[in-house]
Amino acid sequence: MKDLENFLQAVQDKVGQAKFSERLKEIDNFFINGTPYSSRAPKDPLFFYIAVCTAIARNKGRSYIPIEYARIYPMLFNLNNRWDVTKKIKNFDERFNNLCSQKPSQSVDSILFEILVAIYYAEEGFEVEFIPATDKKSPDLKIYKDGHTKYIECKKMQRANAYTYDELDSWYALSGDLLKIANKYCYDGYIAFRFRQPFSEINLRKIKRYFIRRMQSRNHLKKFRIIDDKSAKITFFPFSSGKLNTIIEQPITKSVPSLINYLTGEFNYRLIYKTLFGSKFSDNSDINLISSAIIFSCQFSYTKALEKKSQHIKRLLTDAAKQISEERPGNIHILVEECHNEYIHRLRCQKNIDVIHNFIDTNRGVEYIFVHYIKYITPPDRSFDVEETIQYFRRADKFPVEVPPIWYHSEKYSQGYGTLLIDY
């Protein structure tokens, strides 16, 4: 796979060809066997990333997860294109060894972010050194230029907080039960769920009861309402005629976004989907006929949880500032994945501005703070849309600086926001 060739070769050289193939095969086998695989805490995280990004090239369609591919591939492509710069970074091997470990000491995203930040400073003409890990906390990088030494601390915010994952788990539990019911009654169609209250306040037994009653009594060839009250609005939509059990003239990509787009006419990246498909494949593993399909979409439309979902960087900033001092001055870089929507993104940005404006640097060493927001969506047909925007703050005695995107290094931008919290 030439677009990731430098990076993949480096990983293979590090772990050995036999081990590389073995670890990749182990990830593939999880998907082949239909084993639930969590993208929150995957086993062997680096090779999970590699398996997803190389699945199509290796003809391993079951390992291809469009939602994960959308966020991982652009970053690895960026890293691959700048890989030669890592040869200039002192103590790089220690970080790379940790990255290639089956059980790294920190998240893979954190390590990759540290590496990309190190590459940025090296490209800016700094001598860059990874500070060896010890029992005591210390900055991640030491950089030197024009007789001045600075220190760099990097932080990566988790993709979502406990509240968001609890909400997501509740949806998966409910939708899993309802999908079985819809399948039992042989209903092909699209069911849109819009929740107006948090799950903790909803009578889920009532939802299930209404769902079963409507499934048993309604004509599934027509649109009908399943429930519409203060807690939720649930609506059934039949697929257009000719979508099922009809040969597709131009076979479509075997991916959830592509299938949803074909059957409903739209893949909305702001929704969370749950699906069940029956399909037949053409020679190239694309889909040329869909025999049956049930699609659920979920939208959380209540405002009560917005504050809880838009977590700020205060804890990360406080922890990072402890590694920077008057004796070891330098910069802080914080990476934030925006996995919700534009409204929560703006709310989070404002919260972070308030956090930083009220931040007191007791160690008196922080010169610049850079907050990197990465946003992405998963359109159909293996495409992706990514964007990185940067908020930066400087100490009053420091000059303004311009830092380019580091995670998604690109000269062309388009708005991208996605609900990418699906867990496999």
N, C-alpha and C positions, 0 to 999 in steps of 0.2 A: 504494500500500500504506500505509494510514493509520497502522498501528501503528509504522511506521518513517519516516513522512512527513517529519518535521523533519530527521532525519539525512540521508536520501536527497536532500532538496532542497538541503541545504548542500553535499553532495558534488557534485551536479549544477551548482550555482552556481559551485563552485570550478573544476571541470574543463571546464565547458561542456556543453550538452545533446548536441551531436553527438558529442563525445568520450566522454561518459557512455554513450551508446547503443553506440558502437563498441567500447568496452572490455568492456561487458557481453556483447555479441554474440560477441566473441572467446572469452570463457570458455564460453559456451553451445556454441560450435562444437566445442570440445575434447570435450565430452560427447556431442554429436550424432554426431561422427565416431568415437566409441569410443576416442579417444586416452587412454592411461593418464595420469592427472593426479594428481600427488603433493600430498597435503594437508600434507606436512611442509614443503615449500618451494614453494608454488604460484607460478606466474607471475602477476604482478599481484595480490598477496595481498588487498588491500582488495576488489577487484571479484570475487574468488573468494568472499569472504564475502557480498557483496551478491547475487551470482548464486544461491548456495545458499539464502539467507534469503528471496528473492523468487521462487524458481522456481515454486512452486505458484500464487502470485498471477498470475504472467506466463504460466501454462500451459506451462511448460518443465520437464516432469517429469523429463527426463534430467539436468537440473542439480540436482535435489533429492537431497541426500545426508543421510539422517536423522541419521547419527552426527555429522556436522559441524554440522548444523542445531541439534542438541540443545545443543551448547556455545556456538554463536555467537549464535543468535537471542535468548535471554534477556538476554545482555549488551548487544546492540545495542538491544533494546527498552528496557532500563534507560537507556542513553545517550540514546536518542531522547526519552524522557519528561523528561529533565533538561537538554535541549540549550540552553534559554534561558540557563542559568547560564553557559555558555561565553562569553557576551557580556561578562561581568564580569571575565574572566580576561585579564590583560595578556599580550601576545605570543602569544596563542593561535593566531593565523594561521600562525605559523612551524611549530608542531607539526602543525597541520591540513594545511598544505602537504606536509609530510613524509608524513603518513598517506595522502594522496591520490595520492602519487607511485606510478608503476608499479614503481619500485625504491627503496623507502624505505631510509633509512640504518640502520634497526634493525627488529626484527620488528614487525608490525602489532599483535600482542597487547601488546607493550611500550608502544607509543605509546598505545593505547587505555587501558591501565592508568594511565599517567601522566595522561591526560585525566580519567579517572574519579576519581582521587585529587585532582586539582586541583578538580574539581567538589565533592567532599566538603568540602574546606577552605573553598571559597567559600560553600557552604551553611551552614557553621559560623560565618560572619561574618568570616572572614579576607579581607584583600585578597591576591589570589593573582596571581603573576607567573611565567610560564615563563622560565627563565634561558636566554638565547640560546646556541645551540651554538657552541663555539669549538674550536680545536685542543687546548686543555687541558681535562681533565675537570673537571666542576663539578656541583653538585647540580641536580636537574631543576626544582625549584620554590623560589621565595622567597615566604614568607607573612608577613603583618603584621597585628597586632591589639593594641589596648590598649598601644601604645608598645613592643611587643616584636616583633622580627624573628626568624624561624626559617627553616630550610632543610629541604627534603624530597628524599630520594633514593628512587627506585622501581626495583625489580628484578623481572624475570619469569623464573622457572625454565623451561627447555625442557620440553616435554611428556614426554619420556623421554630416557634416556641412551643411550650407544652400545651398551651391553650389551643393553638391551631391544630396540633397533632391529635389532641383529644377529640376535637370536633371532627377531624378527618376520620379517625377510627370509628366514631359513632356512625358516620355516614356509611362507611364500608360495611359495618355490621348490619345496618338496616337495609342497605341496597343489596347485600348478598342474600338476605332472606327474601326480599321482594323479587329479586331476579329469578330465584327458584320457583316462586309462585307463578310469575309470568310465563316461565318456560313450561311449567306443569300444564297450564291452560293453552299452550301453543300460540301465544300471542306474539306476532311479529309487529314491531312498531317502535316508536320513539316516545319515551315518557319523560316529561320535563318536571323536575322537582324544584320548587322555589320555597325556601324556608324563611319564615318571617320571625321566628323566635329561635333562641339557642336550643340545642337538643335537650339540655337539662330541664327545659320548661315545656317540652312537647310530650304529649301522650303517644308514645310510639305504638302501643297496642292498638290505639284507635286508628292510627295510620294503617297498620297492617290489616285491621278488620275492614276498613273501608276499601282498601286495595283489593282484598279477596272478593268482597261483595261485588265490586264493579267489574272485576275480571270475569266473574261467573255470569253476570247478567247483561253485559253490554256487547254491542256489535263492534268487533274490532276493525271493521272496514271504514268506520267513521271516527272523527275526533270526538272525544268526550272528556268531561271533567271527573276526576277521581275524588278530589277533595278540594275545598276552597273555604278556609276559615282563618282565624287569627294566627294560627300556628304555621300553616303551609298552604300552598296552592300546587296541585299536582294534576297534570293534563296529559292525556294520551293522544298521540298523533299517528295515524297509519302512514306507511310508506307509499310513495307514489306508485302507480301501476307500472309494472315492467322492471322494477328494481330487483325483485327476488326471482330466482329460478329462470333467469334469462341470461344467455351468453353475453358477456360484456365485450364489446368490439375492441376496445383498447383496455387490456387488463390493467388493473390498478395496483398500486403498491400495497404490499402486505404490511399495513400499519394502521393503528387505530384512527389517527387523524384522517387518513385517506378514505377509509371505509365509512367513517361518520360523514365526511364531506360528500361522498358519493350517494349515500342513502338519504340524507336529510337536506342536502344542498348547502350546508354550512358546518364548518368546524370552528366553534367559538372557544378560543384559548382561555377565556375568562371563566369557563365552566369546568366542573369536574365530572368526568364521564365514567360510567360503568357499563360494560358491554358483554354480549354473548353472541358469537357468530358461528354459523355453519357455512363453509365455503369450499370451493374446489380451485385447484391451482393449475396454472399453465406451466410449461416446461421450465420457465425461468423463475418459478416460485411466486410470480405475481398472481393475483386473483382474477379468474375469468368468469366466475359464477358464485353468487351468494344464495344459498338455499334457505337460510333463516337468519334472523337478526333481532336482537332486543337491545335497545340503547337507552340508558338512563343518563340524564344530565342533572347536575346539582348546582344550585346557586344559593348562597347564603346572603339574603338581602336585608337582614336586620343590622342596625347601626350600633347596637349595644357592644358588640365585640371588637369594633374597629380599634379602640384604644388598646385593647389587649393584644391584638395582632400586630400592631405597628410598634414593635419593641424598638427601643433606642439603643445607642452604643455606650451609655454611661458606664456600665460595668467593664466593658472591654477597654474603654479609654482610661479608666482609673487604673486598671491592671497594667496596661501598656506604659503608662506614665511612670510607674514604679521602676521600670527598667532603664529609664532615661533620667539623667541627673545633671547637675551643674558641672560635675567632673566628666560626665559622659553625655554631652549634649547631642541632640539629633532630632529625628523625625519619626512620626507614627503614621502607618498606613493601615486602614481598616477596610476590609472587604465585606460588602453587604449584598447578599442575593435577594433580589426583589421578586418574590414568588406569588404575590397576591394580585394587585391591580393598581391602576394609576392613582386612585384616591388614597389608598394606604401608603403608596410610595411618597406622595406629597406630604401626607401627615407625618410619616417617619422622617422625611427630610427636615421638616420644621422642628420636630422634637430634637433632632440631632443638632440643629443650629442652636437651639436653646441650651442643650447640654453643654456644648462647647463654649458658648458665651458665658456660661456660669461655671466653667471649669477653672479650678484653682490649681496651678502647677506647683505643688509644695516643694518639689525637688529642683525646680527652676532650670530644667534642662530641655524642655520641649520647645522646638523652634517652629516646626510646621506639623499640621495634622491634615492628612488626606483621607477622605472617605470615598471609597470606590463603590458605586452602585452598579451592579450588573443586572441587566434585564434581558429576557429572552422569551420568545414564543415558539410554538411548534406548528407551523402551517402544514398542510398536507404535502405528500409527495417528497418526503425526505429533505425538505427545505428547512431553513432556520432563519431567525431574525434576531440579532443580538445588538446590544448597545451597552456601553459603559459611560457613565457620567461621573464626574468627580467634584465633590465639594472640598475646598481647601481653606485652611485657616492658618494665619501666621502670627507670630509674636510681633508686637508693635515695632520692634527695632529691626525687623527683617524685611527684605525687599520682596515684592510680589514675584511669584514663580509660576510657570506653566508646566504642568505634568500631563503627558499624553495618557490615553488609556493603556493600562498595563495587562489586565486580564484578557480583554477582547481588543487586541491591538488592531485598530482599523482606522482608515482615513475617511470612510463613508459611513454615515449614521442614518438610521431610521428608527422611529419609535418602536419599542418592543416591550410589551408587558405580558406576562403569562402566569396562569395558575399551574405551576409545575410541582405540585405537592403529591402527585400520585405515587403510591407506594406499592411495589410489586412483591 
